[in-house]
Amino acid sequence: AIPSSGRRLSTSWPFPSAKPGYMTLVGEGLKVYKCKDESWCPGGAPGSCAENRDISVIGCSKCEADKYTSDDGSCHTCEKHAVAVLVVTSGIIALLVLAMFGWIVNRNQLNQSNAMLMVVISLGLTVTAIQTIGVFTNISVTWEEPLISLFKVLALVSFDLQLLKVECLVGQHSVRNLVIRQLIAPSAACYIAGIVLFKKRFFDPGLDLRIQVMNSVGAIFQMFFVAIFLSALTPLICYKHPNNLGYSMSSDPSVLCNEEGEHLSLVMVSITAVVTIILPYLATACMATVRYRSVMGNSVLSHKHLQMYRYLFFRYTPSMYWYGSMTLFRSVCVCLVPVVFRDVPSLQILSITIVLVFFATVQMHFKPWRGTWANTVDSTSNMLLVLLIVCVAMTTNFEDSTSLLGIVAVVLLSGAFLVIVVLLGYNLVRHLRPAPFYANFICHHKAQAAAQARYLQILLTQQCHEPCFLDSDHLTNLQDLFDVVRSQCRQLCVYLTADTLRRPWCAGEITIAWQNHQRVAVVIHPSFSPLSAEHLKAENIPSLLASADFQLVEYGLTDDYIAQAYRWLMLDLKTTFTMPNIEGGRQRFEEVAHWLARKRFGQSSKSSAILSKPNSVVVSCLPHDDEATASAAILAGLIQEKVLDIAPAGVLFLADLPPLTEDGQAQQQVQQCVQSAHAVIVVLSPGSLESLSQLQVIVDAIGEEVTCIPVNTPNFRFPGPDFFDEEMPKLLGEQQAALVTERLRRFFKSITIAFTTYASQQVLAVQAQAAVQRIPRSKATATAAVTTKESNGGRVSENPSIPLKLVRNPSSSTADTGVGKPTLSGASGEFYSGKEDACVRVCYTMAC
């Protein structure tokens, strides 16, 4: 800092003069201090500062009294009236912007278009990028024009009020100015809370004050978090003086760091701001993220949680709910770089580059934002920030850090080599011992057999005590699915329904298994029809397979390979099993699971008759429909243990139909089951409302005032006016149709619970829990509720104690979806199956 050939002073001055950009205090001519801005210190004799700058402070960092620092670094006389007008005008604009911001973030998201959402997200990303650039200004490097002027303009976003000349109003007291900066964010939060309270008081009394205040304040802190945190850290960001004279604060070089007095007071203000503002906000965001999965199972709690923390979750896709906390972590890392690596530009630049590149990689991998454009804007802004910091590195002299950079380079190269070795070893181990490993992979057509495949997965997992793969639980790309077939499963189970071999992904899975000599087991469903010899030719494969948004040839699966795999599957493979011809129920699937698990299927433990179990939860579905039976079986299994505290008798499953006898007691037993039930869950599937057996359960449950819970599976079509006015009379006759229609309308007054059979196991568990929550804790309470409802406007058309027996209209040609053409006789209580013209007994059994 002391030049070998500096300007000579008069012979009476014994000390050398300082270089430009450095200064010495009067009386301390050998203590050279570095100036933050070179224009402040022209160099020369002790006490040499630029015009109108205070020569008594270190680094000429302050203007003289009643002076302010202009954009070019020079000091000018304050015009307090003009400054007051500027500050007040800026404050009013800021308050208006905050009010508009609060309105935008609390606007109903159902009324917000995707285009407006992209505007809001892009605006937030732009503000965050500007604040990140504000962190760059605290790095110990030399900036050149026009970046210096640009940074001074952008500093306003980082709560640096020098641009507004506030020192003309409040003076240049460091502690007071820092306290004012720390109070900006809490003041904005109080202002937003006041606006929400005013809105609730005079415009919207039903407004939830806590939700709107939390969301508004959280959104403000989320957008300006870098500025808020960096402002609190300013006393800890310092730069070094030559000759080991210590450090000065970058924001106020007149204050020496690590010195008692003013700097200690500033550090105490900083710690207070971090403890009372930064840490509570970070803790709240982390707690909301951790609780996200647990509250999503409760519809009321999940709605409140999502509304209260919209700023944290709504901008991201549901699966990337954690990314809001990840952006906060990124901001924390960026702000801490100038603090941790104090006045070491090489490490500061390297650290910021690593942070930006790492989080840019995470963002490009997960694509968390709602909308492609938002992800593009985020990745682009990250790359531009990296390029900016690289350009700075190219103009910075690292002579003092040469040895340090060499060590860092060796560490980085060693780390890169270690990562390559670890990845090679990891993938080699995966190849030799793939994990996770599945005993079975169920290949199926999701539209026709989603529930059947899910139920088989549950049975196989229970019997084999090993995981079973179902793609609904692992919604990844085709390449990963094919790799599971290739190397991560012991057996491919092909569940052949009508269109299984027409699905491209099923074709790919079968072909991969054939090429890799995997064990394959085929289960033939009654709906499957074998392919003809013409279909098995390679030239006919494109017409056989349904269209899709991908081409199998992209994965190396040609038409010739697929044709050979299909011929092997249909003609050469001996491991096939045809589903047994059992009249409905779960026994069909149990036999399939036993065969796939290579176990001998013993005698059925089902009783040929069933006694009603009081206080049980009855589950009813369309009989003799495999998809409906599997859906109801999955639901029954998921709620079995959860209902024991409510209904001690557990779950009574009505779909297991044993062979009928001629005792004529079948209908009475079904009615006893319904009458004594704690609640009845009716699983609705296509054809349910055309089945007398399903209608009988619904009518009995409504008539006996038993809580009846509707659960709809995919593809179920809800009845419209035409169904009640035209189809019901055809099915049952005019007299019965009127009564059944009344009870069905009462049944559908309850909102049905969607049971998405093609969804993942986690989604099904949440939907099953919704059904459990509908079951009343007390049967007496449920009965009283129904009675009260009917007395307030409902109408009971018959005495509930007299059983209502449905009889099919003799003129109806509609076939019962469940059991052919059933009719229920009032005398004998029998269904007659048009399928085999055999008398079958209407007796449902429980699966123990």
N, C-alpha and C positions, 0 to 999 in steps of 0.2 A: 504494500500500500504506500510505502515511502519510496519515491522514485530515486534512482541513482543520479539522475540529472534533472532535478526539479527546478522550479523557478527560484532564482536567488532573491532573497530579501535584502533589506538594508543591513549594513554591517553590524547594526546594533541588535539585529534579530539573530540569535544563534542557531535556531532550529530550521530544518528543511521544510519546504512547503508540501502540502498534500496534493495528490493527484485529483483530477476531476472525478466526481462520484464519491469522494471521501472527504472527511472534514475532521478538524481537531478543535476542541473547546479552548477557550481563552484560559491561559494558565496551565493547560495540560497539553502542551505542544507535541509530546511524544506518544500520546494515546490517540491512535487513528481509528475513526469509526466509519463504517461503510454506510452510505446513504441508500435508502430504498429506491429513490428516483435520482438518476444522475443529474437531472436538470436542477435539483435542489442545491447541489453542492458544486460550485465551480472550481473548488480546490484553492490552494494558496495558504496564506497565513492562518493561524488559529482564529476561529470565529468567522471564517469566510463562508457565507451562505448567499443564496440567491436573494434578489431584492424582496423586501418585505417579509423575509423569513426570520424566525426567532433564532438568534445565534447562541442562545443559552441552552438549547435542548439538543440532545444527541441526534445526529443525522439530519439536522435542519428540517425536522419532520413536521413542524407546526408553523403556521403563519403568525405574524404579530397580532396583537389584540385588535379586534374589530376587522379582521381580514379573513378571507376564506380562500380555499384552494380551488382554482378553476380547472377546466378540463385539460389544459396544457401544462398543469403543474405549477403555474405562477400564482402569486397571491394578489388579491384585489380587495378593495375596500368594500365592506358589507353595506348593502342597501336593505336595511331590515324590513322596510315596508314591502318591497318587492319580494323579498324572501318569504315573508309571512303569507303574502298572496299565493306564492308558488306552493308552499307547504299545505295551506288550507285547500287549494284547488286539487292538489295531488291526493290529499286525504279524502276529499269528497268523491273523487273518481274511484279511489280504492274501496270506499264503502259501497258505492254503487256496484262495482265489479263483484264484491263479496256477496251482496244481496242477490245478484243475478246468478252467481255461482251456486249459492245455496238453493235457489229455485231449480237450477238445472239438475243438481245431484239428487234432489228429492222428487223429481218428476216421476210419475208412474212409468216404469219401464215398458209397460204394455203399449204406451202411446209414443214410444221413442223408436224412430225408424233406424234401420241399420246404418244409413248414411249419417244421421246425426250422432249415432254411437261412435262411428269412425272419426267424426270431427272432434268429439270430446276426447277420445283416446289419443288422437294425434296431437291435440293441444296439450294434453298432459305430458306426452313424451317430449314435446318441444320444450316445455318449461323445465322438465327434468334435465334435458341436455344442456340448456342454458346454465342451470345451476351447477352442473358438472364442470362446465367450462370455468365457472367461478372458482371451483377447487383448483383448476390448473393455474390460476393467477397466484396461488399461494405456494407454488413450486419454486424452488430457488434457481430459476433460469432467467435469462434476459430476453424480454419480449421486444419486438420491433413494431413500428407502425405498419399497417393501420390496426393491428391487433390490440395495441395499447388503448386506443380510443374506443374500439369496440368493447373491450372488457370493461371500461369505465361506464359505458352505457348499460351493459348487462349487469353490472354490480347492483343495480337497484333491485333486481329480482332476488338477490342474495341478502337483502335487508341492509345494504350499505347505503346509508342516507347521505353520503357526502355529495352526491349529485344534486340533492335538493338544498345544499348549502345550510344544513340545519345548525352547523357550528356558529352561524351568525346569531341564532336564537338561543341556543343552550350552552354555548361556549365550547371549549376544547378539553373539558375535564374527562379523562379516559374512563374512570369508573362509572360516572353518570351516563356517559354515552353508551357504554356496554349494557348497563341496566335497561336503558330505553330500548335497545335492540332486542333484549330478551323478552321484553313485555309486549312486543308487537304480536307474536303468535297467540298468547293468552288473551290479549285484547280482541283480536279477531274472533276467537272462539266465543268470548262473552257477547260480542256484537251479533254473531250468528244466533246464539241462544236467545238473545233478546228479540230478534226478528221472528224466530219460530214461536216464542211465547206470545208476541203481538198477534201473529197469525192465528194462533189457537184461541186467543181471547176474543177477537173481534170477527174472525172470518170462518174458522173451522173448529168448533168446539170438540169434535170427535177426533181431532188430530192427536196422534201418539207423540207427546213431547219428547220422551226419552229416545225414541227411535230416530226422529228427525234430527235432533241435536247431535246424537252420536254419529249419524251418517254424515251430516254436514261438516262437523268439526274434524271427523276422521278423514274426509275427502280433502279438506284444506291442508291438514298436516301431511297427508300422503303426497300431495302435489308439491308442497314446498318443504319436504322433509330435509333435503340436502341443505337448503339455505338455513333452516332452523338449527340443524345440528352443527353446521359449519360455523354459524354465528356464535354458538355456545363454546366452540373450541378455539376461538380466535386468540385467547390469552396463551394457548399452548402451541401456537404456530409461530416459530421464531426463525431468524436467520443469524448467521455467525459474523462477528466482527474479526478483522485480522489481528494478528499478534496475541491471540488468546485473551482478548478483552471481553469475552462473553458473547451473549446473544441479545438481540432486540426483537420485540414483537413485530411481526410483519405488518399488522394492521396499525400499529402505533410505535414506530422505531424509537420514540423518546423514552419508552419504558424498557428497561433491561430485564430480560427473563431471569428467573431463579433468584431474584433479589427481593429482600423484604421490603415492605412498604406498599407502593402502588401495585406492583405486579402480584403480590400476595392477595391483595383485595380483589384484583381482577380474576385470579384463579378461584377464589371463593365464590364469586358471582357465577363463574363458569360451572363449577361443581353443582351449585344450587340449581342452575338451569337444567343441567343434565339429569339430576335426581328428580326434580319436580315436573319436568316437561317431557324430556326425551325418553327416559326409562319407562314411565307409566304408559306412554303411547306404544312403545315397542312391546311391553308386556301385554297390553290389551289386544294388539294385533296378533301376537303369538297365541294367546289364549283362545281368541276367536277361531284361529286356524285349527288349533288342536281339537276344539269342540265341534268342528264342522261335521265330521262323520257321525258323531254320536247323536247330534240333534236332528239330523236329516231323517231319522226314523219316526219322528214325531211331527205330524203335519203342522200343529200350532206353533211349537217351538222353532221348527225349521223356518217358517214364514217370518217370525219375529227376528230370528237370528240373521237371516239373509237381508231383511230390510235394514236392520241396525248396522250391518257391516257390508252394505252394498258396495261401498268404495273399495273394499278389500277383495270381493268375490265377483261382482257382476261383470267386470270388464274382461274376465277370463272364462274359458270354457269350464264346464262343471268339473271335469276330471283334473283340471289344473287349478283348483281352488287355492292351493298353497303358494301360487306364484306371487301373490300380492306381498306376502311376507318375504319372499325371496328378493323382490325389488328393494324392500327396506334394508335387507342384509347387504345388498350390493351398494346402496347409498352409504351405509355405515362404513364399509370397507374403503370406499373412495375417500370419504372425509377423513379417515384416520391416517391416510398415507402421509400427508405433510406433518402430522404430529409424531408418528412413529419414526419416520426417517427424517429427522430434523436437519435441514440444510445440507442434504446429500442428494443433489439433483439426479445422479445416475440411478440410485435406488428408488427415488421417487418416481421417475419416469418409468422404470422397469416395473415397479409394483402396480402403478395405475394401469399400465398396458396389460399386465397379467389379469388384473381384476376385470377390465373391460372385455378382454378376449374370452375369459372363462364364462362370464355371464352371457355374452353374445352367443357362445356355443350352446349353452343351456337353452337359451331362448330359441335358437334356430332348430334345436333338436325337438323340443316339446311343442313349439308353436302354441303358446298358451292363450294368445289374445283371441277374442271373438271376432273373426274376420281376417281374411288373408292380407288385406291392406294394412291392418294394424301390425301384424307380424313383420311385414315388409318395412314399414316405417321404423319400427324398433330396431331391427337388425341393421338397417341403413344408418340410422343415427349412431349406433354403437361403432360401426366401421368408420364413420367419418370422425368420431372422437379419437379412435385409435390412429387414424391417419394424421390428425392434428398433433397428437402427442409425438408421433414419429417425426414429423417435420420439425418440432421443437428440438428433439434429440439431435437432429442433423446440424442444428446451428449452435449447439451447446458445447463448450470446451470441457472435456472430461479428463484433462491432464492430471488433476489431483486424485482421480479415482481410477487410474489405469489398473493398478494392482487389484483393486476391489472388483472391477469389471471382469478381470481375468478369472477371479475366483467364482464370480456369479456365472460366467460362461461355462466353466468346468462343471458347476453344480447342475446347470440346465441341461448340458449334454449328457451328464450321467443320469439325470432324471429321465430324459427322453429314452436313453438306452434301457434303463430299468423298466420303463413302461412297456417298451417293445418286448422285452424278455418276459415280463409278467403276462402280457396278452398272449404271447405265443404259448407259454406254459398253461395258461388258463384254458385256451381253446383246445390244446392237446389233451388236457384232462377231460374236458367236455366230450371230446371225440371218443376217448377210451371209456369213460364212465359218465354217460350223459345224465344230466339232472335238470329239472325233475324228471323222474322216470314213471311212466304210466303203464299199468297192467293192460288197459284196454283203451282204444281210441274208437269212438262211436261215429261212424260215417252215416249221415242221414240227410233227408230232405227236410229242411226246417219248416217249410210251409205246411207239410203234411204230417210231420211226426216230431215236432219240437218237444211236446210234453212226453211222448213215449220215449224218446231218447233220454230226456232228463230223468225220467223214472227208472229206466234201465241203468243209468249212471249211478243213481242212488243205491239200487239193489246190488250192482256189481261192487261198488265201494264197500258196502256192508259185508258182502260174502267173501271178497278177495282180500279185504283189509289193505288194499292198495289203491292209490288214486286212479281215477278213470277220466280220460280227457274228453271234454265236450267244448266245441269251439265257442259256444255262447259265453263261457267263462273266460275265454282267452281271445278276445277280439283283436287279433293281430293281423299282419298281412299274410298273404298266401305263402310266401316263401317260408315264414316261420311255421305255418301249419304243415306244410310239406316236410319240413325238417323234423317235426315231431313224429310224423308217420315214418320217416326214414330212420331215425336213430333214437327216439325217446319213448317208444311204446313197444310192448311185447306182442300185442295182437291188434289187428284192425278188425273191428266189428262192423260189417256192412249191413245196415238195416234197410232192406229193400221194400220200399213202398212203390206206389204207382209211377212216380217220376224221379226216383232216386238216380237212376242211370242217365237221366237227361240233364242233371245239374253239373255245370263245368267243374266246380270245386270238388264234387264227389268223384267225378271222372279223374281229376288230378290225384286225389288221395289214393284211389284204387290203383292207378298206374304207377305211382311212386312205390306203393307196397309190392306190386308185382315185380318191378325192376330191382328192388332191393331184397327180394325173396323173404319178405316178412310173412309171419303167420297171419292168415286171413280166415275169419269165420263169417258166414253169411246167414242172416236171419230173414226168412221170406215171409212177408206179411200177406194176408189174403188179398189185399188190393193190388199186389204186384202181378204183372203179366210178363212172361219171358220175352226177350227180344228175338226177332226173327233173324234168319241167317243174313238177310239183306242189310239189316241194321248193323251187323257186326263187321261189315266191310269198311275199310279205311275211307273210301270215297264218300260214304254216307254218314260218317261221324259228325261233320259240321252241321248237317241238317238234323241230326239226332239231338245234339246238345242245344240247350236254350241259350239265347243271346245273353251276354254279360258285358260288363265294362272293362274286361281284360281278355287277353288271349293266352290260352294255355301254352302256345308255342313259345311265348316269352319266357317260360320257365323250362324250356327244353322238352315239352310234352307234345309230340307230333300226333297227327291223326292216326298214323300207323301204330304208334306205341299204344294209344288208347284202344284201338280195335283189337290188338293182341291181348291187352289186359282184360278187355271185356270177354273175349272168347275163352280165355283162361278161367275167368270168374264163372261164366255160365256153363261151360262144357267140361272143363278139366278139374275144377276145384271140387273136392269131396266133402269139405267141412261145411255142410249146409244144414239148416234146421228150419223146418216149416212150423210156424206158430200153431199150437194145438187148437183144435176146434172145441173150445170151452165156452159155455154160454156166459159171456161177460165176466166182469170182475177182474181182480188183480192176479189171479192164479196164472193166467196166460203169461204175464210178464215175469212172474216168479219162476216159471218153468224155463223161459228163455234165459234168464239170468243164471239159473243153475247150469244150464247147458254151456253157456259162454264161460262160466267159471270152472268148467270141467268137473262139476259135482253131480252126483247122482241125485235125482229129484225123488224124494220120498213121498209117502202118502200125504195127502192134504190134511191139514189139521182143522179144516173148516167143518163146522157142524152143519148137518143138513137142515137144521132149524135154528132159530134164533129167538131168544126171549128178550123183550125190551129191557133196557137198562135205564132206570130213572136217572134224571139229571145228567144225561150225556149230551154231547154236542154232535148232532146228526149231520153228516155230510152226504148230500145227494147229488147225483149227476145223471147224465143221459146214459141208460144202461146199454150194453152191447156196442158202445162206441169207444174204440180203443183210445183215441186222443182225449175224449172227455174223461174216461176212466183214469187215464194217467194224470191228467190235470188235477182231478179231485184227489187222487192218491198222493200226489206231491203236496197239495195243500194240507191234507190230513196229517201227513208226516211232519210237516213244519209246525203245526199247531198242537200236536199230540201232547207234548210235555207242558206247553204254556197254558193249557186250559185246565190242568188238573187242580189248580187252586180255585178255579171258578166252578168247574163241573167235575166232581170227584170220579164220576164214571168214565171220564175220558172221551174219546172220539168214537162214534158209531158210524161205520162206513157202509152205506146202503147199496153199493154197486156190486158187491160180491154175491152173485145169484147162484145158489145151489140148484141141483135138479129138483123140479117140483114134484110133490106128491099129490094125491087126490083127496087130501083131508079138508080142503076148502077153508083153511084158516090163514091163508097167506095175507089177504088184505087186512084182516083184523090185526095181525102182528105188525104190519107196517104202520097202521094207524096208532097202535099202542106205542110204537117207537116214537112217533111224532108227538103224540099227546103227552108222553112223559119226558120229552126232551127238554133240556135247559135252553137250547137254541138250535135252530136248523140253518145250515149253510147250504145254499142251492148254487151249484156250479153251473152256469149257463154257457152252453156251447151251441153251434149251429144245429138246429133241429130240436132243441130242448122244448120249445113251446108247441111242437107238433107231437110230442110224446105224451101219451096218457099217464105213464108212470111218473114223469116229472111234474105234470100238471096236478096229479093227485097229491103229491107231497106238498106242493105249494098251497093248494086249496085247503088241505088238512091243517097245515101249519097256521095259515091265516085264520081259519075258522076256529082253531083251538087257542088263538091268541098267544101262540108261541113266537118268540123273537125269530124273525126270518131274515137272513142276511144274504142278499144277492151278490154273487161273484161272477164276473163275466170274463170269459177267455177270449183270445183274439178271434176275429171273424164272426163273433156272435152279432146278429142283427137285432136291434131293439124293435119291439113291435110298434107299428104306427096305427092310425085310425082304421086303415083298410084291413089290418089283421083282425082287429076286434069286431069290425062291422061285417066282414065278409068271410074270413077264414075260420073264425071260431064257430059260427053257426054251421058251416059245412062239416067241421070236425066233430061237433058234439050235439048238434041240434039246437033249435032256438031256445028251448027252456033252460037247458044246462049252460048254454053259451052265455046267457045273461048273468047268471050267478058266477060263473068262472071268470068272466070279464071283470066283474066288480072286484073280485078278490085279487085278480092279477093287477088291476090298477092300484089297489092298495099295496100290493107287493112291490111295484115299481116306483112307489113314492119314496122309497129309500134309495139313496144314491148307491149305485153298484160299485163294487171294488174291482178294479182292473187286476187281472192275474195274467201277467205277460209271460206265457210259457216259454217263449224263445229268448227271454232275458237271462242275465247271469243269476247265479245262486244267491248273491247278495241282494239283488233287486227282488227276487221272489220272496226272500225272507222278510224284507221290509213290507211287501204287499200282504203277506200272510199275517204279519203283526197288526196291520190295519184291520184285518178280519177279527183278530182276537180282541182288539179294543172295542169292537162293536158288541161283543157278547156282554150282557149285563151281569153284574156281580151277583145279583139275586134274581131268581126266576119270578118271585112275587112282584118285584119292582118292574120287571119287563111287562108282566100281565097288567099291572095297574096302569102303566103308560099307554098300553094299547087300548084299554078300556076307556081311559080319559080321552084319548084321541077320537074314539068312535062316538063317545057321548057329545063331543064338540062338533060333530058334523059328519062323522062316518055313519054308515048304515049297515046293520047286520040283517041279512035277508033270511037267515034261518037259525034255528037253535043249534049252537055249537056242539051240544052234546049228542046230536043225531049225526052220525057219519054221512058224509056226502060221497056217493059212489058214482064215478064218472063212467059213462057208457058211450062208446064211439057211435056216431050217427051211422046207421046202416047204409045210408046212401052215399057216405063219404068214401072216396077212392084214395084218400091220402094214406100213405103207409106210415106207420110209426117208425121213426128213425131208430128207436131203440130196439124193438123186438118184432120187426115185421109189421103185422097188422093186429095189434092187440086190442081187445075189447074187455072191459071189466064188467062182469055180470053182478047184479045186485044180489043174486041168490047164492051163487057159489063162490064169488070173489076170485075169478080165474082170468088170467090173460091167455089169449090163444095166439100162438105164433104162426103167422102166415108163412114163415120161412120153412118150417118143417111140419106144419099142421099138427103140431104136438102140443099137448097141454103143459104149460109151464107155470110153476107156482110163483106168486109174487111175494117172495120172502127174501129180505136182504140180510146179510150177515155182517158181523163186525170182524175186522182183521185184528187179531190179538197181537 
